[in-house]
Amino acid sequence: MVESLRSPVRGGEHVGDPAVVEADVDRVYQPVEVHFADGSWAVGRISGWWQDGDGARWCLLRVARSGRPARWEPFDPARMVLLPTGGL
């Protein structure tokens, strides 16, 4: 997880985060497998997508059983593997 980033939707608290209105967020239900730097992994869920002015994709990520609320993180396909939402 990227500890220093805060939600751009919640007011751009991190320096450099642009302010975003809720209408810019695409709400979804996307299961993911999240890989951490220590080699461990966990199942999580992306519940929103947002794109900043530079074209970078952000996702509203919640990691199961982490005790942390969902938060906005830059989407990193090398660290967040999208899982199927329906049958195989």
Secondary structure, DSSP 8 states (H G I E B T S, - for coil): --TT---TTTT--STT-----GGG-EEEEEEEEEE-TTS-EEEEEEEEEEE-TTS-EEEEEEETTS----EEEE--TTTEEE--SS--
